[in-house]
Amino acid sequence: MKADYSLYLVTDSTKAILGDRDLVAVVKAAVEGGVTIVQLRDKTRETAELIRIAKELHSITSAHQVPLLINDRVDVALAAGAEGVHIGQDDIDIASARKILGPDAIIGVTTSTEDEAIIAAKAGADYLGIGTVYATQTKENTKTVIGTSGVRNILSSLGSINENVKTVCIGGIKPSNAQRVLYQTATASKELDGVAIVSAIIGAPDPKQAAAHLKELISHPPPFAASASPQILSTRDILDRVPAIVKSLGEAKPLCHNMTNLVVQNFAANVALAIGASPIMSNNGDEAADLAALNGALVINMGTTTADIRANHLKALSAYNIAGGPVILDPVGCGATQARREGVRALMAGGYFDVIKGNEGEIKTIAGPALVKGQQTQQRGVDSGTSTLSGTEKATLVRALAAREHNVVLMTGSTDYLSDGARTVAIRNGHAILGAVTGTGCTLGTTIAAFVAVHREDKLLAALTGILMYEIAAERAAERDDVRGPGTFVPAFLDELFAIRGEAARGADAWVKGAKVEVLEL
Ligand code: 3NM
């Protein structure tokens, strides 16, 4: 039987998940709903009982051409005539299982590291169950939570060896993240063949409907997916296209939803107004679904965050992800304290960010040790701290993080680096006086959000447009005779943002000639 791994159901008969329901009835409903492969996983039942259940399940699955696999128990698989087994790292070895079950049996193996995956693939596993993706109550003693980045690393390792092994990922997969997991791992050199799920189907009130819903979700890209592969940009293209995007923002007046810190509320709202967006400063997660329906973008800024605020951020993130509205993460000071490091991990696990914008210290924290080899990621306060990376290292890190997250990443600094994983640019605009005014980093996040709202088809170009408008306005303001320091700079800066917006509306594009953008070949 040829296996389709796309929606892989793993059973669980515990009270916490199955409840008082009959497992066979639940699996029948799930198969009718569209699961494509089933694994019977039961760590406690006696052998005879397990064989009886396996036979009952097999009569259902085989009627739908759905393979049935048995967790760990080669004997039960043989007795029930199941199509194969799924084995853990501490169970029977692949060669022995193959010898007993024969060449046509499906043999899958649990793997949580690149080494385990390569060993299992070379030993002849038909597929790998890669996990644990997200924390789950379902399996005790899961070794490590590896996130989508861990899954992607394993897929990339597998892509580098010549084995035709299939892959599914497992752990905490549910309707709210299934599409994102597939999307964020799709930039690896090997793609997932499916998602493996326990509680989101077995524990669902209506397992048939839950399976059908998941099947529908995984057969489409998520609402926030980039619509097409953007073209490579030349500096000339950029300068030609930026003014029209500034003009379109003024015409569209997109909603710019800020969940930002206590320090910058007023300044961020004024910057949004000056560029032509419509700001709303709402930290209430309960109203995010209504706001997400208004076709704008959301900035999540964790500058003065707490557990309560984070819960609101996660609600809003989910609402915008469902609506396909762009979300910008400004992970202010995310490497400074343990609470912030945990906070940013929870946000990254909780949803998709179209753009991540941070200083060198923040971007290093998010990238983590796998991408920032041998570098200290402890931050002092919300400042970036001393730079330890060369320009090329910054550009390479930004590109690698964007490829890993399948989004756009900006590292700010005297030179800004911006990448979508395929295209990377350096921007050398801005002015040192921005560093003397609080919130100028945060309000750049607000600006980028507004631009991504109106130019979703190319989020990198949208972010770049926001950066150029913002930084050229800062240069113009700083050079004015009436600006004598940070106090007089702020109103002049708002005026220059407003002026550029007016120039773009009139088609007066000379302002963009000040852009210092370099498209990098890495
Ligand atoms: N294996 P749920 S996690 C059976 O990491 C299993 O190998 C895992 O359950 C692994 O879909 C897991 O309810 C349980 O989160 C997954």
Residues whose N, C-alpha, C, O or C-beta is under 5 A from the ligand:
A	BS01	3NM	T110 G131 T132 T136 T138 K139 T142 I170 G171 G172 I173 A196 I197 V198 S199 A200
